[in-house]
């Protein structure tokens, strides 16, 4: 079954109260952050606090991703040393510029038996990282991309635009690489967390592009995001009718069907089945 990544919420690894609250939020995934959300003097405490929370569990079906500090900082290796024994589902590496960065983290995880099934996710947030997106996506243990649009916009020296036109090339390059490698691709954050209308518009843009979901900075954004990246009732209905019509056509020895005046071929049926699989996964997670 396909695991949804509609809503991916950042939670500071240093905040016990936030770590506890995350167990009750209707998010598809959590990024337990040891990097930007944790002050320098809290780094050591944060990694031990998070390790205890991960060991205790209680996060249900929510995907659990730990964002460590970059390995060339004073904290990255210590993050791995403390977190790896908990057997994290995934480790998110910031500032990824090439496959070499992923290889270095993979080698560290290889030294921990508890990390045999741990995947690696990459923060795609630098011009060099974007240009090397495909080699990064094909690196060992890779599970997904997280778009770091704030850092990327800074490095590109872009101006803010509601339509995100200055970032579209970068977003699409990451999405192309992710799809070629068969990994997840999650859109960047929307900073104005009280602006539900703006968030909905940016979610719709990301969903139309093909993103799997969006990273969030506040629980108030979850419902908008979940709605935007869930198949609508109309999409589910169309998917069912396309599958039924195509199977009926095949039974008659035909290779195509017609639904709502439009041709339905095998490729449309494949998309329809993915839509239903996602709808079922979302429904199961909500139970």
Secondary structure, 3 states (H helix, E strand, C coil): CCCCCCEEEEEECCCHHHHHHHHHCCCCEEEEECCCCCCHHHHHHHHHHHHHHHHHCCCCCCEEEEEECCCCCCCHHHHHHHHHHHCCCEEEECCCCCHHHHHHHHHHHHCCHHHCCCEEEEEECCHHHHHCHHHHHCCCCEEEEEECHHHHHHHHCCCCCCCCHHHHHHHHHHHHHHHHHCCEEEECCCCCCCCHHHHHHHHHHHHHHCCCEEEECCHHHHHHHHHHCCCCHHHHHHHHHHHHHHHHHHHCCCCCEEECCEEECHHHHHHHHHHHHHHHHHHHHHC
